[in-house]
Amino acid sequence: MTANTMSAPITFRRGGAAAEEADNAAHEASRRKGSKAPGFFRLKGDGDQTVIRLLTDHDDWIWVDQHNFVPTKPAPTGADNWPESMTSVCRKDQVFAGHYADCYICDKGIKNAFGKTAKSAIRIWALAVERELVKGDGSDALGGPSKQGVIVGIRDKVDEIEEVDAEGKATGTVLRYPRIIVVNHPMKGFFSNLKALHGLHGTLLDRDYIVTREGTGTDTNYVMSAMEPTEDFLPGTPKWQVILDAAAEREIVLDAVVAERASDAYYARFFDPAKDVDKDGNVVEAGASAPAGALPDLTTTAPAGTTYSPDLRARLHQLGKPAEPAADQA
């Protein structure tokens, strides 16, 4: 056994709940690096809850035929956090008539993660801001000692996104945006609950909702607890405009988010093993794209700002070819 030469004892971090929280935070930070794309609403366990502010009202919800829990193809070389399954919008939804003539998942009879045919079912899409309850900590800023531990307000959660330049390199600037999320769920057990609240209040955009998950698996319901309406956070107010500006800066458009999950590139990237997506985002036949780390063909292309003389190009072209035998060896 190797001797312990460390001067201080190791104190491991313990606790399943803390481990899960740290894992989620690390995954979120990794995914957010340089990406302004929105995350998805999710509550993983029974009793989990969060606060949301709907940005898409009842009449603007998008609904499509959707495949769920579809196993993905093997991860490409070097891929991190490759998902075991993904959702996809069915390409045979009538909205895509004239756009797509196929749906790999339908046509191949792909099985879902539960071993059943991944038939499409109606799912609804909306946008929201994820928020959080603010409790007093005893400070004057949060109501003083009498408000310690008491809910004193609600604020937006924030996405911190590392800015990158046109070449994908970090600039050192961290951008902070309200956490705009995509909500994608069935009508039963989720949107039906919001629909009832819309019928009661006439809109879903005038207040926050505490959303609590009850149950697991297919036996899951989401309870919506409506907060009091807030006059300073309505469509047309400065606070609402901040959210719209953030969505514009991050190029978040609900129609585009939904359409992307039916695109050629999405299906090629995650499901169809006969196709790949090259570094420029083009769909190609599997194996046709250059493997990671492949050297560019310098006989035809050069890095920006670089020129090669005809003589150098000729020598580059000869690299890797067998040497011609000397005349006296021919």
C-alpha positions in Angstrom: 0.0 0.0 0.0 1.3 3.4 -0.9 2.1 5.6 2.1 -0.2 8.5 2.8 2.0 11.6 2.3 -0.8 14.2 2.4 -0.6 16.7 5.3 -4.3 17.3 5.6 -7.2 14.8 5.7 -9.6 14.5 2.8 -13.2 15.5 3.6 -15.5 14.2 0.9 -18.7 16.0 0.1 -21.6 13.8 1.1 -25.4 13.6 0.5 -27.4 12.4 -2.4 -29.5 15.6 -2.7 -26.4 17.8 -2.7 -24.8 15.5 -5.2 -27.7 15.8 -7.6 -27.9 19.5 -7.2 -24.2 19.9 -8.0 -24.5 17.5 -11.0 -27.3 19.5 -12.4 -25.4 22.8 -11.9 -22.3 21.4 -13.6 -24.3 20.1 -16.5 -26.1 23.4 -16.8 -22.8 25.4 -16.7 -21.3 23.1 -19.4 -24.3 23.4 -21.6 -24.5 27.1 -21.2 -20.9 27.9 -22.3 -21.3 30.1 -25.4 -24.9 28.9 -26.0 -27.7 31.4 -25.8 -30.3 28.6 -26.5 -33.0 28.2 -23.9 -33.2 25.4 -21.5 -36.3 23.2 -21.0 -38.6 23.2 -18.0 -38.1 20.1 -15.9 -39.0 18.9 -12.4 -37.3 15.6 -11.9 -38.9 14.2 -8.7 -42.1 13.9 -6.7 -42.5 17.1 -4.7 -40.1 19.2 -6.7 -41.3 22.7 -7.5 -40.4 25.9 -9.2 -41.9 29.3 -10.1 -42.6 30.3 -13.7 -44.0 33.3 -15.5 -45.7 32.3 -18.8 -44.6 34.3 -21.8 -47.0 32.4 -24.2 -50.7 32.8 -23.4 -53.3 30.1 -23.9 -54.3 31.1 -27.5 -50.7 31.1 -28.7 -49.6 27.7 -27.4 -48.2 25.6 -30.2 -49.3 22.0 -30.5 -47.8 19.3 -32.7 -47.5 15.5 -33.1 -44.4 14.5 -31.2 -42.3 11.4 -30.6 -41.0 11.0 -27.0 -38.2 9.1 -25.3 -36.7 8.1 -28.7 -33.3 6.3 -28.2 -30.5 8.2 -29.9 -27.9 6.7 -32.1 -24.3 6.1 -30.8 -22.6 9.2 -29.6 -20.1 10.7 -32.1 -16.4 10.7 -31.2 -15.6 13.3 -28.6 -19.3 14.1 -27.7 -19.9 15.0 -24.1 -23.1 14.4 -22.2 -24.7 12.6 -25.1 -28.4 11.9 -24.3 -29.7 8.3 -24.2 -33.0 9.5 -25.7 -34.6 12.6 -27.1 -38.0 14.0 -28.1 -38.6 14.9 -31.7 -41.4 16.6 -33.6 -43.0 14.2 -36.1 -42.2 15.2 -39.6 -45.6 13.8 -40.7 -47.4 16.4 -38.7 -49.7 18.2 -41.2 -48.0 21.5 -40.6 -45.0 20.1 -42.5 -46.9 19.0 -45.6 -44.9 20.1 -48.6 -41.8 20.4 -46.5 -41.0 16.8 -45.6 -42.0 13.5 -47.2 -40.6 11.2 -44.6 -40.2 10.7 -40.8 -37.3 8.3 -39.9 -39.0 7.4 -36.6 -42.3 6.6 -38.1 -41.0 4.9 -41.2 -38.6 2.6 -39.4 -41.0 1.8 -36.6 -38.4 2.9 -34.0 -39.1 1.6 -30.4 -39.0 4.1 -27.6 -37.0 3.8 -24.3 -39.8 1.6 -22.9 -39.7 -0.9 -25.8 -42.9 0.2 -27.4 -43.3 1.7 -30.9 -42.5 5.4 -30.6 -45.9 6.6 -31.9 -46.5 10.3 -32.1 -48.8 12.0 -29.6 -49.9 15.6 -29.2 -47.6 17.8 -27.1 -47.9 21.5 -26.4 -45.1 24.1 -26.4 -44.8 27.5 -24.7 -42.2 29.9 -23.4 -41.8 31.0 -19.8 -39.3 32.7 -17.4 -38.2 30.6 -14.5 -38.3 32.5 -11.3 -37.7 31.9 -7.6 -39.1 32.9 -4.3 -37.0 35.4 -2.3 -37.0 34.9 1.5 -35.9 37.5 4.0 -32.4 36.9 5.5 -32.7 39.3 8.3 -31.1 42.2 6.4 -32.7 45.6 6.0 -32.7 45.1 2.2 -35.0 42.1 2.6 -37.3 43.5 5.3 -35.3 43.3 8.4 -35.2 40.7 11.2 -39.0 40.4 11.3 -39.0 39.0 7.7 -36.3 36.4 8.2 -37.4 33.2 6.6 -40.5 34.9 5.2 -41.2 35.2 1.4 -40.7 38.8 0.5 -40.8 38.7 -3.3 -40.1 36.8 -6.5 -37.2 37.4 -8.9 -36.0 35.9 -12.2 -33.5 33.1 -12.2 -30.4 34.1 -14.2 -28.5 32.3 -16.9 -24.8 33.2 -16.9 -23.5 32.6 -20.4 -19.8 32.9 -21.4 -19.5 35.1 -24.4 -17.6 33.8 -27.4 -16.4 35.6 -30.5 -17.0 34.7 -34.1 -14.4 32.0 -33.9 -15.9 30.4 -30.8 -13.3 31.6 -28.5 -14.2 33.0 -25.0 -13.9 36.8 -24.7 -13.8 36.7 -20.9 -17.2 38.4 -20.6 -20.0 36.7 -18.8 -23.5 37.6 -20.1 -26.4 37.5 -17.7 -29.9 36.9 -19.0 -33.3 36.1 -17.4 -33.7 32.3 -17.6 -36.1 31.9 -20.5 -37.2 28.2 -20.7 -39.2 26.1 -23.1 -42.2 24.3 -21.6 -43.1 21.1 -23.5 -45.7 18.8 -22.0 -49.0 17.0 -22.8 -52.3 18.6 -22.2 -53.3 16.1 -19.5 -51.7 16.7 -16.2 -50.0 19.9 -17.2 -51.4 22.3 -19.7 -55.0 21.3 -18.8 -54.3 22.8 -15.3 -53.1 26.0 -16.9 -56.0 26.1 -19.2 -58.4 26.0 -16.2 -56.5 29.0 -14.7 -56.8 30.8 -18.0 -60.5 30.3 -17.9 -60.6 31.8 -14.4 -58.4 34.8 -15.0 -58.8 35.4 -18.8 -55.0 35.4 -19.2 -51.9 33.5 -18.0 -49.5 36.5 -18.3 -50.6 38.6 -15.3 -49.0 36.5 -12.5 -46.5 33.9 -11.5 -47.3 30.3 -10.9 -45.7 27.9 -8.4 -45.5 24.5 -10.2 -45.2 21.4 -8.1 -44.7 17.9 -9.4 -46.8 15.1 -7.9 -46.0 11.5 -8.7 -43.5 9.8 -11.0 -43.4 8.2 -14.4 -46.7 8.2 -16.3 -48.5 8.7 -13.0 -47.5 12.4 -12.8 -49.5 15.5 -12.3 -48.4 19.1 -12.0 -50.2 21.4 -9.5 -50.3 25.1 -10.5 -50.6 27.5 -7.6 -51.5 31.0 -8.9 -49.8 33.9 -7.2 -51.4 37.4 -6.9 -51.3 39.4 -10.1 -48.5 41.9 -10.6 -49.2 45.2 -12.3 -45.6 46.0 -12.9 -44.8 42.8 -14.8 -47.4 42.7 -17.6 -47.1 42.9 -21.4 -46.3 46.5 -22.3 -44.4 47.3 -19.0 -40.7 48.0 -18.9 -40.1 44.8 -17.0 -41.8 42.8 -19.7 -39.7 44.6 -22.3 -36.6 43.4 -20.6 -37.7 39.8 -21.1 -38.5 40.5 -24.8 -35.1 42.1 -25.3 -33.4 39.2 -23.7 -35.3 36.8 -26.0 -34.3 38.8 -29.0 -30.7 38.9 -28.0 -30.7 35.2 -27.5 -32.6 34.6 -30.7 -35.3 32.6 -28.9 -38.4 32.2 -31.1 -40.8 29.5 -30.1 -41.8 28.6 -33.7 -38.1 28.1 -34.5 -37.5 26.0 -31.4 -40.3 23.6 -32.4 -39.4 23.5 -36.1 -35.8 22.7 -35.3 -36.8 19.4 -33.7 -38.3 18.3 -37.0 -35.4 19.5 -39.1 -33.1 17.3 -41.3 -30.1 18.2 -39.2 -31.9 17.3 -35.9 -32.9 13.9 -37.2 -29.5 13.3 -38.7 -27.6 14.3 -35.6 -29.6 12.2 -33.1 -31.5 9.4 -34.8 -30.6 8.4 -38.4 -27.4 6.3 -38.4 -27.1 6.7 -42.2 -26.6 10.4 -41.9 -24.3 12.9 -40.2 -24.1 16.6 -39.7 -20.8 18.2 -40.8 -19.0 21.0 -39.0 -20.9 23.6 -41.1 -24.3 22.1 -40.1 -24.9 20.4 -43.4 -26.5 16.9 -43.5 -24.2 14.4 -45.2 -24.1 10.7 -45.6 -22.6 8.9 -42.6 -18.8 8.9 -42.8 -18.7 11.6 -45.5 -17.8 14.3 -43.1 -14.2 14.8 -42.1 -13.4 13.1 -38.8 -12.5 15.3 -35.8 -8.9 16.4 -36.0 -8.6 15.8 -39.7 -6.0 18.1 -41.4 -7.4 20.5 -44.0 -6.4 20.0 -47.7 -3.8 22.7 -48.0 -3.5 22.0 -51.7 -6.8 23.7 -52.3 -7.5 25.8 -49.2 -5.6 27.9 -46.9 -6.3 29.7 -43.6 -7.7 33.2 -43.9 -5.0 35.7 -44.8 -2.6 33.0 -46.0 -1.4 32.5 -49.6 0.7 29.7 -51.1 3.0 30.0 -54.0 2.4 27.5 -56.9 5.7 25.8 -56.0 4.7 25.3 -52.4 1.3 24.0 -53.4 3.0 21.5 -55.7 5.2 20.3 -52.9 2.2 20.0 -50.5 0.4 18.0 -53.2 3.3 15.5 -53.2 3.3 15.0 -49.4 2.6 11.3 -48.6 3.4 10.1 -52.1 6.2 7.5 -52.7 9.4 9.0 -53.8 10.3 8.5 -57.5 13.2 6.1 -57.9 16.5 7.7 -58.9 17.4 7.4 -62.6 20.1 4.9 -62.0 17.7 2.7 -60.0 15.0 2.6 -62.5 
